Amino acid sequence: MSKHLDCRNFAPVDVAKGICHIRKEIILADGKSCEFFEKLPKCKHCAHYTRGEKEYLGVCEAEKARPITYPDLASVTCESFAWREA
């Protein structure tokens, strides 16, 4: 199930809520997404991301140094981002 916090149209205000750019309303971050959902590029959706031993850490295989990264890190500006095939 997709959540608002995984949507490109979601702007966080704090940990629990944010604003929908489309509806111009306050919404809960972990609420169920709506018909305007547009998947936000995040490390966990990238073909170069490998899940680590810990649930909230992974490794970016695209970088030579193989840096540790968070799965929910927004990858909008990452030059190496490539969508993982479903």
N, C-alpha and C positions, 0 to 999 in steps of 0.2 A: 504494500500500500504506500503510495506516495504521500508525502507530507508537504505542508506549505514551505518549510525551511529548505526543501530540495528544489524549489521553484525559482526560476530566474526573475520572476515578478515580485518576489518577497524581499522586503527591506527590513532587516531586524531593528527593533527599537530597544529591546533588552533580551534577556535569556528566554523569556516565556512568550513574547508577542512581537508582532511587527506590523507593517503596513503593506497591503496588496497594491502594487502600482496600477493595476487594472481597475479594481473596484474602489480604490481610495478609501479603504476601511481598515480598522485595526483587526487583526486576526491572530489566532494562536499559532505559534511556531510549529507545534507538533500536531496541529489539526489536519484532517483529511483534505487533500488537494481538491481543487475545483476544476471546472471545464476549461479554465484558462491556463492550466498547468503547462509549464515549459521547463523541461529538465535542465537543471543548472549543472554545468561541467564541474565535477568534483573529482578528487584523486581516486575515490572508490569506483568511479565510472570509467577510469582510464585504462587503456590496454597495457600501460607500463607500470601499473600499480600492482604490487604483490603484498598480500596481507601478511602481517607479522605474527609473532607468537602471542602478543597481547592484542586484545580485541580492538583497542583504539590506536594502534600504531601499525604502520606498514612501511614499505620501501619503494622508492621511485627507481625503477630499473632503467629509465631513460637517461639519467644523469650518471656520469662516470664515477662520482664519489658515492653513489647510491645512498642519498640522504634519507634519513627517517622522515616520514611524513604522516599526517593525520588523514584518515579516509574521508572526513567531511571537509577538508580544506578546499575552498573554491579554487578552481583551476582556470578561470576565465582568461587570465593573462599568461598562462603557461604556454610557451612555444612548443613544448613536447607533447601536449595533451592530444590524445587520440581516443575516440570512443571505443570502449570495450564491446566486442560483438556479443550479442545476447545468446 
